[in-house]
Amino acid sequence: MNAWGVRLSPAARRTVLLCSIVVIASGIAWMVLGGLVDEQNYSDPLHTLRHRMLVLHGVAAYVLVWMAGRLSNLHQQGNWRAHRNRGNGLLLTAVLALLAVSGLCLYYPPHEDWHETISRLHQGLGIALTLLFPLHLLVARTLRRLKNHPGNAR
């Protein structure tokens, strides 16, 4: 397979990981700063920093959604056809899709009264994805090692 084939090349893997780290770190920074900043005091420098973290989070998330689309066409479909890591990959894709939709609903809320609920859902999904993504990598690596073990040859 090519660099973006069934198994990601080291460069592709680094790109996805770097973008994921930026999305995760900016989301965590935004949540932590939310507990430290006075929302009514716009002169507080932390208020500006929190807004910048939100902008960085949104831009990096947009890039991550683009990458997920790219991975869907090559990495995910190839592994789906090969019956590799289906459940884990499907769960990862579903959580990423829900994060994208909930993030869009935070920017364009269907109703202002839903904003807080959608925000909590988005944060919970973000934390879940932060835990799920390394699990996806670990399961894939473990299955690959088991398959390549000399005693498991078919």
C-alpha contacts under 8 A as a table, 3 or more apart, distances in Angstrom:
res1	aa1	res2	aa2	distance
1	M	4	W	7.52
1	M	5	G	4.83
1	M	6	V	6.52
1	M	7	R	7.55
2	N	5	G	4.95
3	A	7	R	7.68
3	A	8	L	5.99
3	A	9	S	4.77
3	A	12	A	7.14
4	W	7	R	6.97
4	W	8	L	5.29
4	W	9	S	6.40
4	W	12	A	6.79
4	W	71	L	7.47
4	W	74	L	6.34
4	W	75	H	6.47
5	G	8	L	6.12
5	G	9	S	8.00
5	G	74	L	5.51
5	G	75	H	5.36
5	G	78	G	7.21
6	V	74	L	6.58
6	V	75	H	4.51
6	V	76	Q	7.14
6	V	78	G	5.23
6	V	79	N	5.71
7	R	75	H	6.62
8	L	11	A	7.95
8	L	12	A	5.80
8	L	13	R	5.76
8	L	75	H	7.20
9	S	12	A	5.18
9	S	13	R	6.04
10	P	13	R	5.03
10	P	14	R	6.07
11	A	14	R	5.13
11	A	15	T	6.22
12	A	15	T	5.09
12	A	16	V	6.30
13	R	16	V	5.27
13	R	17	L	6.08
14	R	17	L	5.03
14	R	18	L	5.92
15	T	18	L	5.20
15	T	19	C	6.20
16	V	19	C	5.30
16	V	20	S	6.02
16	V	64	L	7.42
16	V	67	M	7.27
17	L	20	S	5.00
17	L	21	I	6.03
18	L	21	I	5.12
18	L	22	V	6.30
19	C	22	V	5.16
19	C	23	V	6.28
19	C	60	A	6.32
19	C	61	A	7.93
19	C	63	V	7.45
19	C	64	L	6.27
20	S	23	V	5.14
20	S	24	I	6.06
20	S	60	A	7.97
20	S	64	L	6.93
21	I	24	I	5.06
21	I	25	A	5.83
22	V	25	A	5.20
22	V	26	S	5.92
22	V	57	H	7.22
22	V	60	A	6.53
23	V	26	S	5.41
23	V	27	G	6.06
23	V	56	L	7.75
23	V	57	H	5.20
23	V	58	G	7.89
23	V	60	A	5.57
23	V	61	A	5.86
24	I	27	G	5.16
24	I	28	I	6.11
24	I	57	H	7.91
24	I	126	G	7.54
24	I	130	T	6.84
25	A	28	I	5.14
25	A	29	A	6.00
26	S	29	A	4.98
26	S	30	W	6.04
26	S	53	M	5.27
26	S	54	L	6.91
26	S	56	L	6.57
26	S	57	H	5.21
27	G	30	W	5.10
27	G	31	M	6.30
27	G	53	M	7.24
27	G	54	L	7.15
27	G	57	H	6.02
27	G	126	G	7.93
28	I	31	M	5.12
28	I	32	V	6.11
29	A	32	V	5.14
29	A	33	L	5.93
29	A	50	R	7.45
29	A	53	M	6.70
30	W	33	L	5.23
30	W	34	G	6.12
30	W	50	R	5.42
30	W	51	H	7.79
30	W	53	M	5.71
30	W	54	L	6.22
31	M	34	G	5.07
31	M	35	G	6.96
32	V	35	G	5.53
32	V	36	L	6.85
33	L	36	L	4.98
33	L	37	V	5.95
33	L	46	L	6.95
33	L	47	H	7.99
33	L	50	R	5.95
34	G	37	V	5.58
34	G	50	R	7.25
36	L	46	L	7.75
37	V	41	N	8.00
37	V	44	D	7.37
37	V	46	L	5.92
37	V	47	H	6.00
38	D	41	N	5.42
38	D	42	Y	7.99
38	D	44	D	7.51
38	D	47	H	7.44
39	E	42	Y	7.06
39	E	47	H	7.12
41	N	44	D	5.72
41	N	47	H	7.58
42	Y	45	P	7.91
42	Y	47	H	6.14
42	Y	48	T	7.67
43	S	47	H	7.34
44	D	47	H	5.37
44	D	48	T	7.16
45	P	48	T	5.27
45	P	49	L	6.32
46	L	49	L	4.86
46	L	50	R	5.91
47	H	50	R	5.16
47	H	51	H	6.30
48	T	51	H	5.11
48	T	52	R	6.25
49	L	52	R	5.02
49	L	53	M	6.21
50	R	53	M	5.07
50	R	54	L	6.31
51	H	54	L	5.05
51	H	55	V	6.33
52	R	55	V	5.05
52	R	56	L	6.11
53	M	56	L	5.04
53	M	57	H	5.94
54	L	57	H	4.96
54	L	58	G	6.15
55	V	58	G	5.11
55	V	59	V	6.22
56	L	59	V	5.24
56	L	60	A	6.00
57	H	60	A	5.26
57	H	61	A	5.88
58	G	61	A	5.05
58	G	62	Y	6.13
59	V	62	Y	5.09
59	V	63	V	6.45
60	A	63	V	5.09
60	A	64	L	6.14
61	A	64	L	4.84
61	A	65	V	6.11
61	A	100	A	7.96
62	Y	65	V	5.18
62	Y	66	W	6.37
63	V	66	W	5.04
63	V	67	M	6.23
64	L	67	M	4.93
64	L	68	A	6.08
65	V	68	A	4.96
65	V	69	G	6.31
65	V	96	L	7.98
65	V	100	A	7.36
66	W	69	G	5.15
66	W	70	R	6.41
67	M	70	R	4.92
67	M	71	L	6.06
68	A	71	L	4.93
68	A	72	S	5.93
69	G	72	S	5.01
69	G	73	N	6.62
70	R	73	N	5.56
70	R	74	L	6.71
71	L	74	L	5.30
71	L	75	H	4.90
71	L	76	Q	6.01
72	S	75	H	5.92
72	S	76	Q	4.77
72	S	77	Q	6.10
73	N	76	Q	6.52
73	N	77	Q	5.89
74	L	77	Q	5.78
74	L	78	G	5.99
75	H	78	G	5.46
75	H	79	N	6.23
76	Q	79	N	5.21
76	Q	80	W	5.96
76	Q	89	G	7.39
77	Q	80	W	4.92
77	Q	81	R	6.18
78	G	81	R	5.32
78	G	82	A	6.25
79	N	82	A	4.91
79	N	83	H	6.05
79	N	84	R	5.04
79	N	85	N	7.10
79	N	86	R	7.45
80	W	83	H	5.03
80	W	84	R	6.01
80	W	85	N	7.61
80	W	86	R	6.00
81	R	84	R	7.73
83	H	86	R	6.31
85	N	88	N	5.64
85	N	89	G	5.91
85	N	139	V	7.52
85	N	140	A	6.34
86	R	89	G	5.19
86	R	90	L	5.88
87	G	90	L	5.15
87	G	91	L	6.13
88	N	91	L	5.20
88	N	92	L	6.14
88	N	136	H	5.93
88	N	139	V	7.97
89	G	92	L	5.04
89	G	93	T	6.06
89	G	136	H	6.88
90	L	93	T	5.10
90	L	94	A	6.08
91	L	94	A	5.08
91	L	95	V	6.18
92	L	95	V	5.32
92	L	96	L	6.18
92	L	129	L	7.12
92	L	132	L	6.67
92	L	133	F	6.86
92	L	136	H	7.49
93	T	96	L	5.10
93	T	97	A	6.09
94	A	97	A	5.07
94	A	98	L	6.15
95	V	98	L	5.05
95	V	99	L	6.09
95	V	125	L	6.63
95	V	129	L	6.61
96	L	99	L	5.02
96	L	100	A	6.22
96	L	129	L	7.28
97	A	100	A	5.06
97	A	101	V	6.24
98	L	101	V	5.11
98	L	102	S	5.94
98	L	125	L	7.70
99	L	102	S	5.13
99	L	103	G	5.86
99	L	122	H	5.91
99	L	125	L	6.39
99	L	126	G	6.90
100	A	103	G	5.12
100	A	104	L	6.18
101	V	104	L	5.09
101	V	105	C	6.17
102	S	105	C	4.87
102	S	106	L	6.20
102	S	118	I	6.27
102	S	119	S	7.68
102	S	121	L	7.52
102	S	122	H	5.76
103	G	106	L	5.05
103	G	107	Y	6.51
103	G	122	H	6.69
104	L	107	Y	5.15
104	L	108	Y	5.96
104	L	109	P	7.66
105	C	108	Y	4.83
105	C	109	P	4.50
105	C	110	P	6.56
105	C	115	H	7.96
105	C	118	I	7.27
106	L	109	P	5.26
106	L	115	H	6.27
106	L	118	I	6.67
106	L	119	S	6.66
109	P	112	E	6.05
109	P	114	W	7.13
109	P	115	H	6.34
110	P	114	W	7.39
111	H	114	W	5.55
111	H	115	H	7.19
112	E	115	H	5.45
113	D	116	E	7.21
114	W	117	T	5.37
114	W	118	I	6.05
115	H	118	I	5.21
115	H	119	S	5.98
116	E	119	S	5.00
116	E	120	R	6.25
117	T	120	R	5.22
117	T	121	L	6.20
118	I	121	L	4.98
118	I	122	H	5.99
119	S	122	H	5.06
119	S	123	Q	6.14
120	R	123	Q	5.10
120	R	124	G	6.07
121	L	124	G	5.12
121	L	125	L	6.06
122	H	125	L	5.14
122	H	126	G	6.02
123	Q	126	G	4.97
123	Q	127	I	6.23
124	G	127	I	5.17
124	G	128	A	6.17
125	L	128	A	4.88
125	L	129	L	6.01
126	G	129	L	5.06
126	G	130	T	6.10
127	I	130	T	4.99
127	I	131	L	6.52
128	A	131	L	5.21
128	A	132	L	5.94
129	L	132	L	4.70
129	L	133	F	5.77
130	T	133	F	5.85
130	T	134	P	7.37
131	L	134	P	6.10
131	L	135	L	6.65
132	L	135	L	4.99
132	L	136	H	6.14
133	F	136	H	5.08
133	F	137	L	6.51
134	P	137	L	5.05
134	P	138	L	6.09
135	L	138	L	4.97
135	L	139	V	6.02
136	H	139	V	5.34
136	H	140	A	6.16
137	L	140	A	5.21
137	L	141	R	6.07
138	L	141	R	5.13
138	L	142	T	6.01
139	V	142	T	5.09
139	V	143	L	6.06
140	A	143	L	5.23
140	A	144	R	6.09
141	R	144	R	5.09
141	R	145	R	6.18
142	T	145	R	5.14
142	T	146	L	6.20
143	L	146	L	5.09
143	L	147	K	6.09
144	R	147	K	5.09
144	R	148	N	6.11
145	R	148	N	5.10
145	R	149	H	5.99
146	L	149	H	5.23
146	L	152	N	6.88
147	K	152	N	5.98
147	K	153	A	7.05
148	N	152	N	6.93
148	N	153	A	7.16
149	H	152	N	5.48
149	H	153	A	7.10
150	P	153	A	5.81
